[in-house]
Amino acid sequence: MYTCNGCKMDGIGHRYRCDQHDFDLHEECISALPKMNAFHKYRCEFLKEPLSTSAYCEACGFPAKGFVFHCARDKKNLYFHPRCALLRTEIPLNDTKFKLRPTAPSNCHWCNKERVTGANNKIRGWAYVSEFGSGFHVHCVFEMAMQMRKNTKGSGGGIIDNKWVGKIGITVLKVFVSTLLGPLGGVVHVVDLF
């Protein structure tokens, strides 16, 4: 695990690192530097930091403190962490497809809540939702990945063994994590989700 010096979010898996300066960047953050991106009909701009000190990512609901994509839409400033702006639009799991949606199902299968604890309460956050209406918050999928990484590093036990396996199984977790940590597939057009 590491903290990305770009977006200031925790990271796992592949990264760009400078040992001499103790500097790490997510792959998504390095690929975002410093270009402008057009998400559908709204123009999103890459910023080194948000325009406001109280900015939150629309996808995960957590503070945006470093690198962000900024979109002005309907007189509102929208922010997205680079890793959230570059999420896959769909994750297949056996015969079920989980599609990225702008709102979570009634309760997330990971946290069992409609809204993510600790996130901005004005932002519901995106979720991967199946055609049956069940799903996972984007933030919770990242939490799953962090927990899985901790457990494979030898810390043992933890939330995966105790909380989650009985709910839907380690196979589901492995598919989500490998899909998110693998090469980026379809790039989400953030405004298409609204």
C-alpha positions in Angstrom: 0.0 0.0 0.0 1.0 3.6 -0.6 -0.4 7.1 -0.7 -0.4 8.7 -4.2 1.4 12.0 -4.1 -0.9 13.2 -6.9 -4.5 12.6 -5.8 -3.6 12.0 -2.1 -5.6 8.7 -2.1 -4.4 5.3 -0.9 -3.2 3.0 -3.6 -2.3 -0.6 -4.2 -0.9 -2.5 -7.1 1.1 -0.9 -9.9 2.4 2.7 -9.5 5.1 5.0 -10.7 7.7 5.6 -8.0 10.7 7.8 -7.4 12.8 6.3 -4.6 15.1 9.3 -4.4 12.2 11.7 -3.7 9.9 9.1 -2.0 7.2 10.0 -4.6 4.4 7.7 -5.8 1.7 8.1 -8.4 -1.2 5.9 -9.4 -1.1 4.8 -13.0 -4.3 6.7 -13.5 -2.8 9.9 -12.1 0.3 9.7 -14.3 -1.9 9.0 -17.4 -4.0 12.1 -16.5 -1.0 14.5 -16.5 -1.6 17.3 -17.5 -4.0 16.9 -20.4 -7.6 18.1 -20.9 -10.2 15.5 -21.3 -13.7 15.8 -22.8 -16.3 13.7 -21.1 -19.2 13.6 -23.4 -20.6 17.1 -24.0 -19.1 18.7 -20.9 -15.5 19.6 -20.8 -13.5 18.3 -17.9 -10.2 19.8 -17.1 -7.3 18.2 -15.2 -6.2 20.2 -12.2 -3.3 19.7 -9.8 -5.6 20.5 -7.0 -9.3 21.4 -6.7 -10.6 25.0 -6.9 -12.1 24.7 -3.4 -10.7 23.3 -0.2 -14.0 21.6 0.4 -14.2 19.6 -2.8 -15.5 16.0 -3.0 -15.3 13.4 -5.7 -18.7 12.7 -7.2 -17.9 9.1 -7.8 -16.7 8.0 -4.3 -17.8 10.9 -2.1 -14.5 11.4 -0.5 -12.4 14.6 -0.3 -10.6 15.7 -3.4 -7.3 17.0 -2.1 -4.8 16.6 -5.0 -5.1 15.8 -8.7 -8.7 16.0 -10.0 -10.8 16.3 -13.1 -13.0 19.3 -12.8 -16.2 19.8 -14.7 -18.6 22.7 -14.5 -22.1 21.5 -15.0 -25.4 23.4 -14.4 -23.5 26.1 -12.4 -22.0 23.3 -10.1 -18.4 22.3 -9.8 -18.0 18.5 -10.1 -14.7 16.8 -9.1 -13.4 13.3 -9.8 -10.3 11.6 -8.6 -8.4 10.3 -11.6 -8.8 6.7 -10.6 -12.6 7.3 -10.2 -12.9 9.1 -13.6 -11.2 6.2 -15.3 -13.2 3.3 -13.8 -14.4 0.5 -16.1 -18.0 1.0 -17.1 -18.8 -2.7 -16.6 -17.4 -5.6 -14.7 -18.6 -9.1 -15.7 -18.9 -11.8 -13.1 -19.9 -15.2 -14.3 -23.3 -14.6 -16.0 -23.9 -11.3 -14.3 -22.7 -7.9 -15.4 -22.2 -5.1 -12.9 -22.6 -1.7 -14.6 -21.3 1.6 -13.3 -24.3 3.7 -12.2 -24.5 7.2 -10.6 -26.3 5.9 -7.5 -25.9 2.9 -5.3 -28.6 0.2 -4.8 -30.6 0.3 -1.6 -27.8 -1.3 0.3 -24.2 -2.1 -0.8 -23.2 -5.7 -0.4 -19.9 -4.7 1.2 -20.9 -2.1 3.8 -24.7 -2.9 3.9 -25.5 0.8 3.7 -27.1 3.1 1.1 -24.3 5.7 1.6 -20.7 5.2 2.3 -19.7 5.9 5.9 -17.2 8.8 6.0 -18.1 10.2 2.6 -19.8 13.6 2.0 -23.4 13.1 2.9 -24.5 15.3 0.0 -22.9 12.9 -2.5 -24.4 9.4 -2.9 -21.5 8.1 -4.9 -21.4 5.8 -7.8 -21.9 2.0 -7.7 -21.4 -1.1 -9.7 -25.0 -2.5 -10.0 -26.2 -5.8 -11.4 -29.3 -6.2 -13.5 -30.9 -7.6 -10.3 -30.3 -4.3 -8.5 -27.6 -5.5 -6.1 -24.3 -3.9 -6.1 -21.3 -2.2 -4.5 -20.3 1.4 -3.9 -17.2 2.4 -5.9 -15.5 3.3 -2.7 -16.3 -0.1 -1.2 -14.8 -1.8 -4.3 -11.6 0.1 -3.6 -11.8 -0.9 0.1 -12.2 -4.6 -1.0 -9.1 -4.3 -3.0 -7.2 -2.7 -0.1 -8.3 -5.5 2.3 -7.5 -8.2 -0.2 -4.0 -6.7 -0.7 -3.4 -6.5 3.1 -4.5 -10.2 3.5 -2.2 -11.4 0.7 0.7 -9.5 2.2 0.5 -11.9 5.2 -1.5 -9.8 7.7 -4.0 -12.7 7.8 -7.6 -12.7 8.9 -9.2 -9.3 8.7 -12.4 -8.1 7.2 -12.4 -10.5 4.2 -12.2 -13.7 6.2 -14.5 -12.6 8.9 -17.1 -10.4 7.2 -17.3 -10.9 3.6 -16.8 -14.5 2.6 -20.0 -15.6 4.2 -21.9 -13.0 2.2 -21.1 -13.6 -1.4 -17.7 -15.2 -1.6 -14.0 -14.6 -2.2 -14.5 -15.3 -5.9 -16.6 -12.2 -6.4 -13.9 -10.2 -4.6 -11.1 -11.6 -6.8 -13.0 -10.7 -10.0 -13.7 -7.2 -8.9 -10.2 -6.6 -7.7 -8.5 -8.1 -10.7 -10.7 -6.2 -13.0 -10.1 -2.9 -11.3 -6.3 -3.4 -10.9 -5.9 -4.8 -14.4 -5.3 -2.6 -17.5 -7.9 0.0 -17.9 -10.7 -1.0 -20.2 -13.6 1.2 -21.2 -13.1 4.7 -20.0 -16.2 6.0 -18.3 -17.7 9.2 -19.7 -18.6 10.8 -16.4 -21.5 12.9 -17.6 -23.2 9.9 -19.2 -23.9 8.7 -15.7 -26.0 11.7 -14.7 
